[in-house]
Amino acid sequence: MLTVSATDIQNNFGQYLQAVQSGDEILIMKNGKEVARLISHEASVSFLTDSLTGVLKKDYNDKEMRQERIESRESIN
């Protein structure tokens, strides 16, 4: 993974786009904070499908899930 500043990505976008096409991942920083990642389309699709694995395998009750989210937020406050 390459880490670059927002200014650097702006000034050299073509170079970083080629790096992403070659399989690299680019972490874009602004004022010392991560603001974005630049990854290939294939990597993004893979990431999304991997993150959803198992989420919708079983039946679930939408009302129960909503209540669980509400209760978990209330416990934080």
C-alpha positions as CSV (number, residue, x, y, z in Angstrom):
1,M,0.0,0.0,0.0
2,L,1.3,3.4,-0.9
3,T,0.6,6.4,1.3
4,V,0.4,9.8,-0.4
5,S,-0.8,13.3,0.4
6,A,-3.9,14.8,-1.3
7,T,-1.7,17.3,-3.0
8,D,0.6,14.6,-4.4
9,I,-2.4,12.6,-5.7
10,Q,-3.8,15.8,-7.3
11,N,-0.5,16.6,-9.0
12,N,0.3,13.0,-10.1
13,F,-3.0,11.4,-10.6
14,G,-2.1,9.5,-13.8
15,Q,0.9,7.9,-12.1
16,Y,-1.2,6.7,-9.1
17,L,-4.0,5.5,-11.4
18,Q,-1.5,3.3,-13.2
19,A,-0.3,2.0,-9.9
20,V,-3.9,1.0,-8.9
21,Q,-4.4,-0.6,-12.3
22,S,-1.2,-2.7,-11.5
23,G,-2.7,-3.9,-8.2
24,D,-1.5,-1.3,-5.7
25,E,-3.7,0.3,-3.1
26,I,-3.3,4.0,-2.4
27,L,-4.0,5.6,1.0
28,I,-4.7,9.3,0.6
29,M,-3.8,11.6,3.6
30,K,-4.8,15.2,4.2
31,N,-3.4,17.1,7.1
32,G,-2.1,13.8,8.6
33,K,-5.5,12.1,8.5
34,E,-6.7,9.3,6.2
35,V,-9.3,10.7,3.9
36,A,-9.6,8.0,1.2
37,R,-8.3,4.9,-0.4
38,L,-7.9,4.3,-4.1
39,I,-8.3,0.7,-5.1
40,S,-9.1,-1.2,-8.3
41,H,-12.6,-2.1,-9.2
42,E,-11.9,-5.8,-8.8
43,A,-10.5,-5.2,-5.3
44,S,-13.6,-3.2,-4.3
45,V,-16.0,-5.8,-5.6
46,S,-14.0,-8.5,-3.8
47,F,-14.0,-6.5,-0.5
48,L,-17.7,-5.9,-0.6
49,T,-18.6,-9.5,-1.3
50,D,-16.2,-10.7,1.4
51,S,-17.7,-8.3,3.9
52,L,-21.2,-9.5,3.2
53,T,-20.4,-13.2,3.5
54,G,-22.7,-14.7,6.1
55,V,-24.7,-11.6,6.6
56,L,-27.8,-12.7,4.8
57,K,-27.4,-16.5,5.0
58,K,-30.0,-16.9,7.7
59,D,-33.5,-15.6,8.1
60,Y,-33.8,-12.6,10.3
61,N,-36.6,-10.5,11.8
62,D,-36.3,-6.9,10.7
63,K,-38.1,-5.6,13.7
64,E,-35.9,-7.6,16.1
65,M,-32.8,-6.3,14.3
66,R,-34.0,-2.7,14.5
67,Q,-34.7,-3.1,18.2
68,E,-31.3,-4.6,18.9
69,R,-29.6,-1.6,17.1
70,I,-31.7,0.9,19.2
71,E,-30.8,-0.9,22.4
72,S,-27.1,-1.1,21.6
73,R,-27.1,2.7,20.9
74,E,-28.9,3.4,24.1
75,S,-26.4,1.4,26.1
76,I,-23.6,3.6,24.7
77,N,-25.2,6.8,25.9
